[in-house]
Amino acid sequence: MFRRIKNYLGNSVLPLGLCFLISFDGLLPVAAAQNLPVRIDIVVVAGEGAASPARQRVTADPTVRIEDDDHRPVAGVPVVFALPVSGTSGEFGNGAKTLAVLTDKDGLAVAHGLKTNEVPGKLQVYVTASFHGLRARTLINQTVEGVPVSQARGQHASRSGGTWKWVVLGIAAAGGAAAGVYFGTHSSSSSPVSIGTGAVVFGSPQ
């Protein structure tokens, strides 16, 4: 009788239990992955179309919201704002032409302290985001107005609409990961842009 029960447990119950554990273990990564979005989008909240005087703080800080595929805000996403290195440009509050920001609980990232340079024209701010292998990018277009004639006398201003030049900048992303930002020749239409834990490529080299 004892031997029959032992054989029953060994031949039926134990294999079924092992199958259940294996199946449960396989479901854990799937369940964890369900908490991650399958796509992220960048929504421009503020800054688009803003007009600002030359050599002044912009009238509207570039602001974006990162959303998932269900239009819900995503927190903790590294967002990089980048400016041209020549022509109509400026610098952020950190004194550089790039600024890395993590989205807050509402999925918002704000580029504080952007100040224009002396070159009037169209100012384009590249915005890129990367989150668990998901990438998104967009452009925020602003306008830099010319300085008064009295202030422009005796100043040597470069021509507006200069081409983008290559520049490599180290950016500290979330968790201490480093990313490189490259600017290529830019035209009126946007070029492919990507960002990741490795190199970030803007446009294409000449």
Residue, then its C-alpha position, 0 to 999 in steps of 0.5 A: m500500500f505504501r509503495r503504491i502511494k509513493n509511486y503515485l506521488g512520484n509519477s503524477v503529483l510531483p511532475l505536475g507540481l514542477c510543471f506549475l513552478i516552471s510555468f509560474d517562473g516563466l510568467l514573472p518576466v512577462a508580468a513585469a514587462q506589462n508595467l512598461p510601455v510599448r511606445i513613448d511619445i513626446v508631446v510639446v507642452a510649451g515653447e513652440g512658436a515663442a518669440s524672444p529678443a536676442r541675448q535674452r531669456v526665452t519667453a517660454d521655456p521648452t517643455v515636453r511631456i512623455e506619454d506611453d501608448d495609452h497617453r499616460p505620463v511616464a516618469g523618470v524618462p531621460v530627456v535631452f534638449a539640444l541647440p545648434v552650435s552655430g547660427t541662431s542658437g543660445e545656451f541653457g541655464n547650465g551654460a551648455k548647448t545641451l541639457a539632460v532632464l528626467t521627467d517628473k511624476d507628471g511626465l514633464a521635462v522643462a529646459h529652464g534658463l534658455k538664453t538666446n544668442e545675438v543671431p536673429g532667426k529660427l531657433q530649433v531645439y532638438v528634443t530626444a527621449s529614451f526609456h528601456g529601449l524605446r526612443a522618441r524625438t521632436l523639434i521645438n521651433q522658436t524665433v529670435e528677434g533682431v537686436p535694436v540698431s543702437q545695440a547692433r552697432g559695432q558688433h560682429a554678428s554671424r549670418s543667420g541660418g548657419t549650418w549645423k556642425w559636428v559636436v560631441l558632448g558627454i551627457a549624463a543620463a539617468g542612473g549614471a549612463a553616458a550618452g553622446v550627442y552628435f549634430g549633423t548638417h541640418s536642413s528645413s526638414s528634420s533628419p533621423v534622430s535617436i538617443g540611447t545609452g550609447a551614441v546619439v546621432f542627429g542628422s548625417p555627416q557630410 
